Amino acid sequence: MSTPPKVPPIKCQGIKTKLVPWVKAIVPKGFRGRWIEPFSGSGVVAFNVRPKRALLCDSNPHLVNFYQAIQSGKITGASAKKFLETEGAELLQTEGAHFYTVRERFNAQAEPMDFLFINRSCFNGMIRFNKKGGFNVPFCRKPNRFAQAYITKITNQIKAISEIISTGDYEFVHQDFSKTIATAKSADIIYADPPYIDRHADYFNAWGEIQETQLAEQLGATPAKFILSTWHSNDYRSNVFIDSHWSQYHILTREHFYHVGGKEENRNPMLEALITNFTPDALPALPQQAEQLRLIV
């Protein structure tokens, strides 16, 4: 039986936890270069691939600050436990009103521990910011959110990720994806998981045709190998950029269901795509027979 993927303490829209075995399976054997992520998000893929060297970047400074805080020891399992117990008790006592106090405090001070608190107690685990850069997801309406079992779950996640970070050469950087891709060398692998066009528009920065085109141009010119995550299609529509931007590459697809999303139409099964500029050694075996895997050529 395979080991379940490590789940990071931060929740993100479109988190790839269930797709980690699929991504890991197509990483070329003998890979010894640097693992580069221009859109690291929760970091779930890198933390499970566990490369010796990694450059993990994101346009959202709060995600970067959070993992830098774990790396520096500012946030530990013990400190998070104490913080969540204290703030969680206040949340329960105020019947949820304390969430908005912490959210306002976070928007003013950008403390990574506050980010953890609001991320794990907001509606549907979403990360969304307004045009002024303020976190604006409402409360999940569960005043008892931080029960002891939930706090233990989060602190164990922090401990696990801290251990992974400490055993490798990991660098967390807040910067634009184009700068990150430009650093790649021929021995590296770029794992690109951009905000899905037409789906995660409010993640932190807008993502549209201009950004998708720039990404395609840079990945097309990079000397490194790349793996791109994107959506292919669902029951209602298809990603038009598969044909216009990515059709010349190897495309693997697999059915996947997303539970996180503010709108019902974003919670339907979809065909997920992994796009590579190299031929995978072999099609990966799937842990669940019910899911589909195809290679589009």
Long-range contacts (C-beta under 8 A, 24 or more apart in sequence): 2-287, 5-44, 5-48, 6-44, 6-47, 6-48, 6-157, 6-160, 6-161, 6-164, 7-44, 7-157, 8-42, 8-43, 8-44, 8-47, 8-157, 8-161, 9-80, 9-116, 9-120, 9-154, 9-157, 9-158, 9-161, 10-42, 10-43, 10-63, 10-66, 10-115, 10-116, 10-119, 11-42, 11-119, 11-120, 11-125, 11-127, 11-260, 12-41, 12-42, 12-63, 12-125, 12-127, 12-260, 13-126, 13-127, 13-200, 13-203, 13-258, 13-260, 13-261, 14-41, 14-193, 14-195, 14-196, 14-199, 14-200, 14-258, 14-260, 15-41, 15-42, 15-44, 15-260, 16-44, 16-45, 16-193, 16-229, 17-44, 18-256, 19-229, 19-254, 19-256, 19-272, 20-44, 20-45, 20-48, 20-49, 21-284, 21-287, 22-252, 22-254, 22-274, 22-284, 22-286, 22-293, 23-49, 23-191, 23-227, 23-229, 23-274, 24-48, 24-49, 25-280, 25-284, 25-285, 26-227, 26-252, 26-274, 26-276, 26-280, 26-281, 26-284, 27-189, 27-227, 28-189, 28-225, 28-278, 28-281, 29-281, 31-189, 32-187, 33-185, 33-186, 33-187, 33-188, 33-189, 33-224, 34-184, 34-185, 34-187, 34-188, 34-189, 35-188, 35-189, 35-191, 36-180, 36-181, 36-183, 36-184, 36-188, 36-189, 36-190, 36-191, 36-224, 37-180, 37-190, 37-191, 37-192, 37-193, 38-177, 38-178, 38-180, 38-181, 38-190, 38-192, 38-194, 39-177, 39-192, 39-193, 39-194, 39-195, 40-64, 40-172, 41-193, 43-67, 43-161, 45-191, 45-193, 46-170, 46-191, 47-161, 47-164, 47-165, 49-191, 50-164, 50-167, 50-168, 51-168, 52-168, 52-169, 53-168, 53-169, 53-170, 54-168, 54-169, 54-170, 54-171, 55-171, 55-173, 55-180, 55-183, 56-170, 56-171, 56-172, 56-173, 57-172, 57-173, 57-174, 57-175, 57-177, 57-179, 57-180, 58-174, 58-204, 59-174, 59-175, 59-176, 59-177, 59-204, 59-205, 60-127, 60-174, 60-203, 60-204, 60-205, 61-110, 61-174, 62-110, 62-112, 62-115, 62-135, 63-127, 64-172, 64-173, 64-174, 65-110, 65-112, 65-115, 65-174, 66-112, 66-115, 66-116, 67-161, 67-165, 67-172, 68-112, 68-172, 69-112, 69-113, 70-158, 70-161, 70-162, 70-165, 71-162, 71-165, 71-166, 71-170, 71-172, 74-112, 75-112, 75-113, 75-116, 75-158, 76-158, 76-159, 76-162, 77-155, 77-156, 77-158, 77-159, 77-162, 78-155, 79-113, 80-113, 80-116, 80-154, 80-155, 80-158, 81-151, 81-152, 81-155, 83-113, 83-116, 83-117, 84-116, 84-117, 84-120, 84-146, 84-151, 84-154, 84-155, 85-146, 85-151, 87-117, 87-146, 88-145, 88-146, 88-147, 88-151, 89-146, 91-121, 91-143, 91-145, 91-146, 92-143, 92-144, 92-146, 94-143, 95-143, 96-139, 96-141, 96-142, 96-143, 99-139, 100-139, 103-135, 106-135, 107-133, 107-134, 107-135, 116-154, 120-145, 120-146, 120-150, 120-154, 121-145, 121-146, 123-262, 124-260, 124-261, 124-262, 125-260, 126-260, 126-261, 126-262, 127-203, 127-204, 128-202, 128-203, 128-262, 129-202, 129-203, 129-204, 177-215, 178-214, 178-218, 181-215, 181-218, 181-219, 181-222, 182-218, 184-222, 184-223, 184-224, 185-223, 185-224, 186-223, 186-224, 187-224, 188-224, 188-225, 189-224, 189-225, 189-226, 189-227, 190-219, 190-222, 190-224, 190-225, 190-226, 190-227, 191-226, 191-227, 191-229, 192-219, 192-226, 192-227, 192-228, 192-229, 193-228, 193-229, 194-228, 194-230, 196-230, 196-231, 197-230, 197-239, 197-241, 198-239, 199-231, 199-266, 209-241, 212-241, 212-245, 213-245, 216-241, 216-245, 216-246, 219-277, 220-277, 225-276, 225-277, 225-278, 226-276, 226-277, 227-274, 227-275, 227-276, 228-273, 228-274, 228-275, 228-276, 229-272, 229-273, 229-274, 230-272, 230-273, 230-275, 231-270, 231-271, 231-272, 231-273, 232-270, 232-271, 232-272, 232-273, 233-270, 233-271, 234-268, 234-269, 234-270, 234-271, 235-268, 235-269, 236-265, 236-268, 239-273, 242-273, 246-273, 246-275, 249-275, 249-276, 249-277, 250-275, 250-276, 250-277, 250-278, 250-279, 250-280, 250-295, 250-297, 251-275, 251-295, 251-296, 251-297, 252-276, 252-280, 252-283, 252-293, 252-294, 252-295, 252-296, 253-292, 253-293, 253-294, 253-296, 254-286, 254-291, 254-292, 254-293, 254-294, 255-291, 255-292, 256-291
